[in-house]
Amino acid sequence: MTMTSNNRSERIHDLEAWFSPARMSTYNYHPDPEALYLWNTQITKAFLEDIQHVEVLLRNRVDVAVSPKYGARWYTNPRIPFDQQAKNSI
C-alpha cells in the first residue's frame, strides 16, 4: 500500500478506504499511521511464524500421545467423543 498524499487526514482517509474506521482508529493518534500500520504488520508476521511452528509441534505431540491407545486414525475413533464441530475441523 503506497500513499501519495502527505496530508495526515488524507492519509488516514485513504487507509480507511482499505480498512474500517474502527480498525484505523487504533492508529489515528500516531503522526504516521501508515508507518505504524506497516510496522504492526511486520510484527504480526513474525509472531504468526512462531505460532505456526507451535501449532505443528502441538498437533504432532498430540498424535504421538494418542495414537498408541486409539490407533493411527484416532481422530475417527468413536471412543473419542468429539462433537460435530470438532469432527468437521479435523
N, C-alpha and C positions, 0 to 999 in steps of 0.2 A: 504494500500500500504506500503510495507516494503522494504527499500533499504538495500542492503548488502554491497555496496561499500562505502568507506569512502572518496574517492576522489570526490571533489566538481564537477568537469566537468563530471565525470562518472555519478554522481547522477542526474545532470541536463539532461544528455543524456538519462538516464533511465526514467526520468519523461517525456521527450519529446516523448518517445515511447508510452506513455499513452495519452499525450496531445500534441497539436500542438506547434511548436517552438514559434509561435506568442503568444500563451497563456502563455507559460512558461517564455517568455522574461520579463514579469512583475516581476518575482521572481529572475531573474538572478543576480541582484545586491546584494542580501541577502547572508550572509555567510552560511545559512542553508535553501536553497529553499524549501526542503521538509517540514520542520517545519513551515515555513511561509505559505506554501500552506495549510497544515492541520489546522493551526490557522485560516486562511481565511475561510476554510470550516466550522469550528465550528461557527464563527461569522455569516456566511451566514445562517446556520441552525437556529440560534437564531432569526434573522430577519424574516426568512420565516414563523416561527410560528406566529409572530405578524401580518405579512401581511395576513396570512390565517384567523386570527381572524377578522381583519378589513374587509376582503372580505366578510365573512359570515355576519358580522354586517351590512355592506352596502347593501348586497342583501336583507336581511330581512327588513331593513328600507325602501328600495325602494318598496318592496312588500306591506308593511303596508301602505305606502303613496299612491300607485297606485291602489290597489285592491278595495277600496270603490267606485272609479269612474268607473273603467273598468272591474271589476269582478275578481274572484279568478284566472282565467286563462287569465289575462290581456296580457300576452306575446303572445297570439294567436289572440288578438283583432285586426281586420283590421283597426280600427280607430287610432291605434298607428302605425305610418309609419316607421317600421323597414326596413332597407334594407336587401337584401338576406343574406349578411354575418352575420348580427345580428341575423336573424332568425335561421340560421344554428348553431350559437353559443349557442342559447337558447335551 
